[in-house]
Amino acid sequence: MDYTEERIYLAAHYMIENGTTVRDTAKAIKSSKSTVHKDVTTRLARCNPALAAQVRRILDTNKAERHIRGGKATCEKYKRLKDGRD
C-alpha cells in the first residue's frame, strides 16, 4: 500500500470512528481539507466502495447540519463582540 492509499484509509476510518467533518479530519491527519475531500469522495470509491458508502453517510449528515454549525458560530462571534472579548 502506498502513501496515498494509506492517507485515504486513515481519513476514512477517522471520519467513521469520530463522525468528524472534512475540516476536522484534515486537521487531525495533518492534510489539507481539499485533499481529504478528494480522498474520501473520489479516490476511496475506487479503492473500497463499501467504505466510501459509510463515509458518504457522514458527509451527507454534515452537509445537512452545516447551517446549524454556521449559525452557532455566528451567534458565538457576536456574543464575544458584545462582551468585548474580540
VEXDREN-2710 file (C-alpha; in Angstrom, 1 decimal):
% VEXDREN-2710
k/r/px/py/pz
1/MET/0.0/0.0/0.0
2/ASP/1.5/3.4/-1.0
3/TYR/1.3/6.6/0.9
4/THR/-1.8/7.9/-0.9
5/GLU/-3.8/4.8/-0.2
6/GLU/-2.7/4.9/3.5
7/ARG/-3.8/8.5/3.7
8/ILE/-7.2/7.7/2.1
9/TYR/-7.9/4.9/4.5
10/LEU/-6.7/6.9/7.5
11/ALA/-9.0/9.8/6.7
12/ALA/-12.0/7.4/6.0
13/HIS/-11.5/5.5/9.2
14/TYR/-11.0/8.7/11.2
15/MET/-14.3/10.1/9.9
16/ILE/-16.2/6.9/10.5
17/GLU/-14.9/6.4/14.1
18/ASN/-15.3/10.1/15.1
19/GLY/-18.1/11.4/12.9
20/THR/-16.0/14.4/12.1
21/THR/-16.2/16.9/9.3
22/VAL/-13.7/17.1/6.4
23/ARG/-12.1/20.1/8.1
24/ASP/-11.7/18.4/11.4
25/THR/-10.4/15.2/9.8
26/ALA/-7.8/17.3/7.8
27/LYS/-6.5/18.9/11.0
28/ALA/-6.3/15.5/12.7
29/ILE/-4.4/13.8/9.9
30/LYS/-2.3/16.9/9.1
31/SER/-3.5/17.2/5.5
32/SER/-5.4/19.9/3.6
33/LYS/-9.2/19.8/3.6
34/SER/-9.2/19.7/-0.3
35/THR/-7.0/16.6/-0.2
36/VAL/-9.2/14.9/2.4
37/HIS/-12.4/15.7/0.5
38/LYS/-10.9/14.4/-2.8
39/ASP/-9.6/11.3/-0.9
40/VAL/-12.9/10.3/0.7
41/THR/-15.3/11.3/-2.2
42/THR/-13.4/10.2/-5.3
43/ARG/-10.4/8.1/-4.5
44/LEU/-12.0/6.0/-1.8
45/ALA/-14.8/5.0/-4.1
46/ARG/-12.3/3.4/-6.4
47/CYS/-10.4/1.6/-3.6
48/ASN/-13.2/0.5/-1.4
49/PRO/-16.8/1.2/-2.4
50/ALA/-18.3/-0.2/0.8
51/LEU/-16.2/2.1/3.0
52/ALA/-16.9/5.0/0.7
53/ALA/-20.7/4.5/1.3
54/GLN/-20.1/4.7/5.0
55/VAL/-18.2/7.9/4.7
56/ARG/-20.8/9.3/2.3
57/ARG/-23.4/8.9/5.0
58/ILE/-21.3/11.0/7.4
59/LEU/-20.7/13.6/4.6
60/ASP/-24.4/13.8/3.9
61/THR/-25.1/14.3/7.6
62/ASN/-22.5/17.0/7.9
63/LYS/-23.9/18.8/4.9
64/ALA/-27.4/18.7/6.3
65/GLU/-26.2/20.1/9.6
66/ARG/-23.7/22.7/8.4
67/HIS/-26.2/25.6/8.5
68/ILE/-26.7/24.9/12.2
69/ARG/-23.0/24.9/12.9
70/GLY/-22.6/28.1/11.0
71/GLY/-25.4/29.7/12.9
72/LYS/-23.9/28.7/16.2
73/ALA/-20.5/30.1/15.2
74/THR/-22.1/33.4/14.2
75/CYS/-24.0/33.6/17.4
76/GLU/-20.8/33.0/19.5
77/LYS/-18.9/35.6/17.5
78/TYR/-21.5/38.3/18.3
79/LYS/-21.6/37.3/21.9
80/ARG/-17.8/37.7/22.1
81/LEU/-18.1/41.1/20.4
82/LYS/-20.8/42.2/22.8
83/ASP/-18.8/41.1/25.8
84/GLY/-15.7/42.9/24.4
85/ARG/-13.6/39.8/24.1
86/ASP/-12.7/40.4/20.4
END
